[in-house]
Amino acid sequence: MKISIIGAGYVGLVSGACFAELGWKVTCFDNDETRIDQMRQGVSPIFEPGLDDLLARHGASGHLSFQCGADAALASADLIFIAVGTPMSDDGKADLFQVIDAITQIVPHLSGYTVIVLKSTVPIGTNDKVEAMIRSLRPDADFDVCSNPEFLREGSAVQDFMQPDRILIGSNSQRATEMLRQLYRPLEMRDVPIMTVSRISAELAKYAANTFLAMKISFINEISDLSEKAGANVSEVAMAIGKDHRIGEKFLHPGPGYGGSCFPKDVSALIFQAREFNSPVTLVEQVQKINIARKLAMVARIVDAVGGELEGKTIGILGVTFKPNTDDMRDAASLTILPSLIEKGAKVMAYDPIGMRNARHMLPRVNWMSGPQDVFNDADCVAVLTEWGEFNALDLIEARGLMRGDALVDLRNVFTHERAREAGLRYYPIGTQPSHG
């Protein structure tokens, strides 16, 4: 089978490279000529562990190719995946203009039986609308439309694709279902379960999955605050409840709030859709409110750590991406926290191993450092926003010697009370009471 993918962004590029790894011949189409040239050279335009290797190997073998703009080459495809963005519009709903544009581009080139697969996260009923749109434009076309949501985590997307918990196919056609099962047969042979559901169920399942994970994060953040007030340790609480298989250990790590390309927009989109169906998801609405308030509360923690006044103070920041092992800045907590610190009169010095290239234009008033130790120079306080592994290796005793102040606000619990105490630092972690060096 030949596979075409419209959209070589995060989802499309990872999917294309991994389909090639499974042995299929894949062509990725994108309108960004600069990105296409970069990928043809075997270099990924996004930071994702393992992706550069797949691009280089399968580009050289001919299993993976890239083309700018949709063209007649689409006619030979057996499956066409739509993997374009569905950003959040001003009113909170998912914007489908890129999906509609992609369908408009591929319709003239449909030839023979083709399965059109929506990999993009789309609102309930979108597959039905896409099918109706194609039938109106090409009544003669022989095709089916299916939903195949992705469940990839940034920073481990290649692994998640090759070793998924499940593969979800939303289909109303047995013929299309069999083609998708054949596509994923190499993974099924490794005991990966393939689930076939209705298209609408697949659409809703994607939103429900991300929203549930966002809910776990907001839940543990509130438990974290309670732990601090009550004298408990949230890490111990999370470990105790996470061992219950009904709850699970993942996404029970407190922090400055969730961010990234999926959770904020998917939570918002589900809230919007539920209201449209006159079935409001009030629990999810509260999750969104908690997350917004969480980021602002982290600013207050830093202000308190330096005595309640930021004017003339220097704040060092370790990590600005929304999570480690990615360069993604979308809805990162740093985009709320750092500007707020600056507005309150602080000088902000920041370092991130990967994210600074993307962050520079988003946080123009920040002073960017060349290494993690540099953020401690003359700092009154240093705050950890992203738990990059290299931060754990910092010599806190040496770092304390570079500081003007002595406050360490650890919003990811990278360090420990003992290490901070040995360095003579006042330590403000998440989910347990602070300690003084």
VMD Tcl script that draws the C-alpha trace (Angstrom):
set ca {
  {0.00 0.00 0.00}
  {1.03 3.55 -0.67}
  {0.42 6.20 1.98}
  {0.14 9.95 1.60}
  {0.08 12.30 4.58}
  {-1.21 15.86 4.29}
  {0.59 17.99 6.85}
  {4.17 17.32 7.95}
  {3.87 18.93 11.34}
  {4.32 17.09 14.62}
  {1.70 14.38 14.11}
  {2.13 13.99 10.35}
  {5.92 13.82 10.42}
  {6.13 11.35 13.29}
  {3.40 9.19 11.72}
  {5.03 9.27 8.29}
  {8.45 8.33 9.62}
  {7.02 5.51 11.72}
  {4.87 4.13 8.89}
  {8.07 4.01 6.83}
  {9.73 2.16 9.70}
  {6.93 -0.43 9.45}
  {7.88 -0.97 5.81}
  {5.31 1.13 3.94}
  {6.07 3.69 1.26}
  {5.08 7.14 2.50}
  {4.89 10.60 0.97}
  {4.39 13.60 3.24}
  {2.90 16.77 1.73}
  {3.28 20.20 3.29}
  {2.94 23.81 2.13}
  {6.08 25.01 3.94}
  {8.90 24.77 1.42}
  {11.60 25.47 4.00}
  {10.42 22.57 6.16}
  {10.23 20.29 3.13}
  {13.85 21.06 2.14}
  {14.99 20.44 5.71}
  {13.20 17.10 5.93}
  {14.55 15.99 2.57}
  {17.99 16.42 4.09}
  {17.01 14.07 6.89}
  {16.74 16.81 9.51}
  {13.60 17.19 11.59}
  {12.25 20.75 12.03}
  {10.99 19.74 15.48}
  {12.92 18.28 18.40}
  {11.74 14.73 19.01}
  {14.10 11.96 20.21}
  {14.71 9.33 17.51}
  {13.01 11.23 14.70}
  {16.13 12.47 12.91}
  {17.39 8.90 12.61}
  {14.13 7.70 11.03}
  {14.09 10.60 8.56}
  {17.68 10.00 7.49}
  {17.36 6.22 7.10}
  {14.02 6.09 5.34}
  {14.70 9.15 3.23}
  {17.82 7.41 1.94}
  {15.97 4.13 1.35}
  {13.19 5.82 -0.61}
  {10.45 4.69 1.77}
  {9.87 8.26 2.96}
  {9.65 11.28 0.67}
  {8.45 14.86 0.96}
  {6.61 17.11 -1.47}
  {5.57 20.73 -1.29}
  {1.85 21.18 -1.90}
  {-0.68 18.52 -2.89}
  {-0.34 17.35 -6.48}
  {-1.16 14.52 -8.88}
  {1.07 12.13 -6.91}
  {-1.87 11.75 -4.53}
  {-3.71 9.75 -7.18}
  {-1.56 6.70 -6.45}
  {-2.25 6.69 -2.72}
  {-4.31 3.92 -1.14}
  {-4.63 5.81 2.12}
  {-4.50 9.58 2.56}
  {-4.00 10.79 6.12}
  {-5.07 14.29 7.12}
  {-2.67 15.42 9.85}
  {-3.04 19.18 9.87}
  {-3.55 21.43 12.86}
  {-6.91 22.16 14.47}
  {-6.03 25.23 16.55}
  {-8.30 26.78 19.13}
  {-10.30 29.74 17.87}
  {-11.13 32.80 19.97}
  {-14.39 31.30 21.23}
  {-12.70 28.06 22.34}
  {-13.83 25.70 19.59}
  {-11.51 23.80 17.25}
  {-10.85 25.64 13.98}
  {-11.15 23.30 10.99}
  {-9.92 25.64 8.24}
  {-6.76 23.56 7.68}
  {-8.77 20.33 7.47}
  {-11.16 21.87 4.93}
  {-8.24 23.23 2.93}
  {-6.58 19.81 2.89}
  {-9.76 18.11 1.66}
  {-10.14 20.73 -1.08}
  {-6.57 20.02 -2.22}
  {-6.88 16.24 -2.36}
  {-10.36 15.89 -3.90}
  {-9.28 16.65 -7.52}
  {-6.64 13.90 -7.35}
  {-8.74 11.02 -6.00}
  {-8.40 8.00 -8.29}
  {-9.52 4.45 -7.59}
  {-10.62 3.35 -4.14}
  {-9.06 5.57 -1.48}
  {-9.40 5.64 2.29}
  {-9.20 9.17 3.70}
  {-8.12 9.05 7.32}
  {-8.49 11.92 9.76}
  {-5.47 11.79 12.07}
  {-6.07 15.35 13.22}
  {-8.01 15.88 16.43}
  {-11.42 16.97 15.19}
  {-14.79 17.82 16.76}
  {-17.61 15.32 17.02}
  {-19.23 14.71 13.63}
  {-16.33 16.03 11.52}
  {-15.82 12.72 9.70}
  {-19.47 12.81 8.62}
  {-19.08 16.38 7.38}
  {-15.88 15.56 5.49}
  {-17.55 12.61 3.78}
  {-20.50 14.78 2.73}
  {-18.14 17.47 1.47}
  {-16.16 15.05 -0.70}
  {-19.31 13.46 -2.10}
  {-20.64 16.87 -3.09}
  {-17.36 17.79 -4.80}
  {-16.67 14.39 -6.39}
  {-19.86 12.31 -6.73}
  {-17.89 9.87 -8.88}
  {-15.17 9.18 -6.32}
  {-14.76 5.76 -4.70}
  {-13.69 6.42 -1.12}
  {-14.33 6.00 2.57}
  {-13.57 8.33 5.47}
  {-12.17 7.00 8.74}
  {-10.99 8.39 12.06}
  {-7.64 7.26 13.44}
  {-6.75 9.53 16.39}
  {-3.16 9.76 17.58}
  {-2.14 9.32 21.21}
  {1.44 10.55 21.01}
  {3.27 12.27 23.85}
  {5.75 14.93 22.89}
  {9.22 13.78 23.87}
  {8.38 10.09 23.39}
  {6.25 10.17 20.24}
  {8.29 7.67 18.22}
  {8.14 5.16 21.05}
  {4.44 5.80 21.53}
  {3.75 5.16 17.85}
  {5.79 1.95 17.71}
  {4.62 0.66 21.11}
  {1.12 2.09 21.63}
  {-1.35 1.08 24.32}
  {-3.91 0.63 21.55}
  {-4.70 1.63 17.98}
  {-8.13 3.19 17.58}
  {-9.97 3.00 14.25}
  {-13.24 4.84 13.82}
  {-14.94 3.41 10.76}
  {-18.36 2.85 9.25}
  {-16.95 0.70 6.41}
  {-15.67 -2.86 6.67}
  {-13.60 -2.36 3.51}
  {-11.81 0.65 4.98}
  {-11.38 -1.07 8.33}
  {-9.58 -3.99 6.70}
  {-7.18 -1.65 4.90}
  {-6.29 0.10 8.15}
  {-5.87 -3.20 9.94}
  {-3.49 -4.28 7.20}
  {-1.58 -1.02 7.61}
  {-1.10 -1.65 11.32}
  {-0.58 -5.40 10.98}
  {3.15 -5.17 11.90}
  {2.17 -3.65 15.25}
  {-0.72 -6.07 15.78}
  {1.78 -8.91 15.42}
  {3.57 -7.41 18.43}
  {0.38 -7.80 20.48}
  {-0.77 -4.20 20.10}
  {-4.60 -4.23 20.38}
  {-6.55 -2.72 17.48}
  {-9.94 -1.34 18.45}
  {-12.65 -0.59 15.90}
  {-15.44 1.77 16.90}
  {-17.81 4.18 15.19}
  {-16.33 7.39 13.79}
  {-18.13 9.57 16.32}
  {-16.95 7.39 19.20}
  {-13.36 7.70 17.98}
  {-13.65 11.48 17.73}
  {-15.03 11.78 21.25}
  {-12.57 9.24 22.68}
  {-9.62 11.40 21.64}
  {-11.01 14.45 23.43}
  {-12.06 12.39 26.44}
  {-8.59 10.84 26.78}
  {-6.73 14.14 26.77}
  {-9.28 15.80 29.02}
  {-9.06 13.00 31.56}
  {-5.27 13.32 31.69}
  {-5.57 17.09 32.11}
  {-8.03 16.42 34.92}
  {-5.49 14.19 36.70}
  {-2.92 16.98 36.53}
  {-5.31 19.57 37.94}
  {-6.41 17.11 40.61}
  {-2.89 16.41 41.86}
  {-2.09 20.13 41.78}
  {-4.96 20.82 44.16}
  {-3.95 17.87 46.36}
  {-0.45 19.34 46.30}
  {-1.70 22.61 47.75}
  {-3.65 20.74 50.42}
  {-0.57 18.67 51.26}
  {1.44 21.82 51.90}
  {-1.20 23.29 54.20}
  {-1.77 20.02 56.09}
  {1.89 19.05 56.44}
  {1.75 16.03 54.11}
  {4.10 15.25 51.22}
  {2.34 15.13 47.84}
  {4.94 12.75 46.42}
  {4.04 10.21 49.09}
  {0.33 10.80 48.53}
  {0.69 10.40 44.76}
  {2.71 7.21 45.17}
  {0.12 5.75 47.53}
  {-2.88 6.44 45.31}
  {-1.03 5.70 42.06}
  {-0.39 2.11 43.10}
  {-4.13 1.59 42.85}
  {-4.53 0.20 39.32}
  {-7.87 1.93 39.03}
  {-6.04 5.26 39.32}
  {-2.55 4.62 37.92}
  {0.74 6.38 38.59}
  {1.03 8.51 35.45}
  {0.09 12.21 35.37}
  {0.19 12.48 39.15}
  {3.16 14.84 39.26}
  {2.35 18.33 40.56}
  {3.70 21.37 38.77}
  {2.87 24.81 37.38}
  {-0.06 23.59 35.28}
  {-0.49 21.69 32.04}
  {0.42 23.13 28.65}
  {1.51 21.95 25.21}
  {-0.20 21.54 21.89}
  {-3.04 19.26 22.99}
  {-4.40 19.57 26.51}
  {-5.35 23.28 26.57}
  {-7.05 23.29 23.17}
  {-8.69 19.88 23.56}
  {-10.11 20.74 26.99}
  {-11.47 23.98 25.54}
  {-12.87 22.25 22.45}
  {-14.65 19.58 24.51}
  {-16.23 22.25 26.71}
  {-17.46 24.08 23.60}
  {-18.86 20.92 21.99}
  {-20.60 19.80 25.17}
  {-22.38 23.13 25.37}
  {-23.44 22.81 21.73}
  {-25.01 19.44 22.55}
  {-26.65 20.98 25.63}
  {-24.71 18.54 27.79}
  {-22.20 20.69 29.70}
  {-19.12 19.04 31.20}
  {-18.92 21.10 34.37}
  {-16.10 19.00 35.84}
  {-13.98 19.72 32.77}
  {-14.84 23.41 32.96}
  {-13.44 23.45 36.49}
  {-10.26 21.71 35.31}
  {-9.68 24.54 32.86}
  {-10.24 27.19 35.56}
  {-7.86 25.42 37.94}
  {-5.13 25.32 35.32}
  {-5.39 29.02 34.50}
  {-5.27 29.94 38.19}
  {-2.39 27.56 38.79}
  {0.05 29.47 36.60}
  {-0.74 32.75 38.32}
  {-0.37 31.09 41.72}
  {3.18 30.09 40.76}
  {4.03 33.76 40.25}
  {2.81 34.45 43.78}
  {5.09 31.70 45.13}
  {8.13 33.34 43.59}
  {7.10 36.78 44.86}
  {6.66 35.39 48.40}
  {10.05 33.68 48.25}
  {11.81 37.03 47.76}
  {9.90 38.83 50.48}
  {6.83 40.06 48.63}
  {8.49 42.60 46.31}
  {10.03 41.97 42.87}
  {11.10 45.49 41.98}
  {14.86 45.43 41.40}
  {15.12 41.68 42.00}
  {16.80 39.18 39.67}
  {15.01 35.88 39.08}
  {16.75 32.92 37.44}
  {14.59 30.43 35.50}
  {15.52 26.83 34.76}
  {13.45 25.51 31.82}
  {10.78 27.23 29.75}
  {9.22 24.48 27.58}
  {5.96 22.98 28.80}
  {7.72 19.67 29.48}
  {11.21 18.16 29.00}
  {12.43 16.46 25.80}
  {10.58 18.86 23.52}
  {11.12 22.34 22.12}
  {7.37 23.05 22.19}
  {6.42 26.34 23.85}
  {2.69 26.20 23.18}
  {0.77 27.17 26.32}
  {3.87 26.62 28.45}
  {3.58 27.94 32.00}
  {6.62 30.13 31.32}
  {4.55 32.22 28.88}
  {2.39 33.33 31.82}
  {4.93 33.31 34.63}
  {7.92 35.10 33.07}
  {6.05 38.14 31.65}
  {4.26 38.54 34.98}
  {7.57 38.57 36.86}
  {8.92 41.18 34.48}
  {5.78 43.33 34.79}
  {6.29 43.31 38.55}
  {9.77 44.76 38.13}
  {12.03 41.69 38.07}
  {14.98 41.05 35.80}
  {14.56 37.52 34.44}
  {17.45 35.30 33.37}
  {16.46 31.98 31.80}
  {17.97 28.85 30.32}
  {16.46 25.86 28.52}
  {18.50 23.11 26.80}
  {16.29 22.99 23.69}
  {13.47 25.51 23.91}
  {15.31 28.85 23.76}
  {15.25 29.03 19.97}
  {11.45 29.00 19.96}
  {11.13 30.97 23.18}
  {13.21 34.01 22.24}
  {10.55 35.67 20.10}
  {7.76 34.69 22.50}
  {9.55 36.07 25.57}
  {11.50 39.03 24.17}
  {12.24 40.75 27.50}
  {13.98 37.73 29.01}
  {17.77 37.54 29.30}
  {18.83 34.21 27.83}
  {21.75 32.39 29.42}
  {24.21 29.97 27.78}
  {24.07 27.37 30.54}
  {22.05 26.38 33.62}
  {24.67 27.59 36.09}
  {24.48 31.10 34.58}
  {20.93 31.70 35.83}
  {22.25 31.70 39.40}
  {24.59 34.68 38.82}
  {23.51 37.48 41.20}
  {20.01 35.96 41.36}
  {17.81 36.70 44.34}
  {15.79 33.60 43.55}
  {15.96 30.71 41.06}
  {12.80 28.88 39.97}
  {12.57 25.51 38.20}
  {9.78 25.44 35.60}
  {10.76 22.39 33.50}
  {12.29 19.19 34.85}
  {15.11 18.68 32.32}
  {17.38 15.85 33.47}
  {20.53 17.95 33.37}
  {19.22 20.24 36.09}
  {19.37 17.42 38.62}
  {23.14 17.25 38.09}
  {23.70 20.89 39.12}
  {26.08 21.52 42.00}
  {23.81 23.49 44.32}
  {26.64 24.42 46.67}
  {28.53 26.03 43.80}
  {25.30 27.59 42.47}
  {24.50 29.12 45.88}
  {27.91 30.82 45.83}
  {26.92 32.64 42.64}
  {23.65 33.99 44.03}
  {22.85 37.29 45.72}
  {19.84 35.77 47.46}
  {19.19 32.26 48.72}
  {15.72 31.19 47.48}
  {15.14 28.13 45.30}
  {11.53 27.71 44.12}
  {11.24 24.21 42.70}
  {7.98 23.95 40.76}
  {8.88 20.44 39.55}
  {10.45 18.89 42.68}
  {13.72 18.25 40.86}
  {15.82 18.76 43.98}
  {15.40 17.67 47.59}
  {15.25 19.36 50.97}
  {18.55 17.72 51.90}
  {20.47 19.01 48.86}
  {19.06 22.51 49.27}
  {19.83 22.54 52.99}
  {23.43 21.47 52.39}
  {23.82 24.35 49.93}
  {22.38 26.85 52.39}
  {19.31 27.54 50.27}
  {15.78 28.32 51.35}
  {13.88 25.62 49.49}
  {10.31 26.01 48.23}
  {9.13 22.77 46.60}
  {5.67 21.80 45.40}
  {3.36 19.78 47.64}
  {5.38 19.84 50.85}
  {6.32 22.55 53.29}
  {9.39 24.71 52.52}
  {12.66 24.39 54.39}
  {15.38 26.89 55.18}
  {19.09 26.31 54.68}
}
mol new
graphics top color blue
foreach p $ca { graphics top sphere $p radius 0.5 }
foreach p [lrange $ca 0 end-1] q [lrange $ca 1 end] { graphics top cylinder $p $q radius 0.2 }
display resetview
